[in-house]
Amino acid sequence: MIRIEIISSDQTLPIRHAVLRKGMPLESCIFDGDDLPSTVHFGIFENDGLKGVVSVFEHKNSVFNETKQYQVRGMAILDSEQKKGYGRLLMEYLEQFLKENKTDLIWFNAREGAVNFYKKLNYSVTGIPFEIQNIGIHLVMFKKL
């Protein structure tokens, strides 16, 4: 049985570390704003196992004019669980959550290798590719709600 729940920031760390920060200190998986009241973390579970996580931060990007913006960060599905639809389910769930909370725009810095995944979910690219040190090439992606 697959379910999505709101989880704590601490619950995101092992998945973030395994997928997004391999070989780096666990502390590199703690993001500024993780524990703000406006930040929400989601986990996708199959039976009792946590398979993936994603977090949303109320954070305005000056590239966009929309008033209420949320940034997606830390989207990570365990390597062994990828290509099973968990990422799509998490993104659809967080979009619905943000729509219910009157969000105008979702944006994030997508890793170059994940851009096509997000395009399939109707996200668009803006700007030019840029590098995040020790992580790689990223592009800003967004969707108006």
PyMOL commands that set and color helices and strands:
alter all, ss='L'
color gray80, all
select helices_A, chain A and resi 9-20+26-29+79-81+86-100+112-120
alter helices_A, ss='H'
color red, helices_A
select strands_A, chain A and resi 2-7+40-46+49-58+69-77+105-111+124-132+136-144
alter strands_A, ss='S'
color yellow, strands_A
deselect
rebuild
show_as cartoon
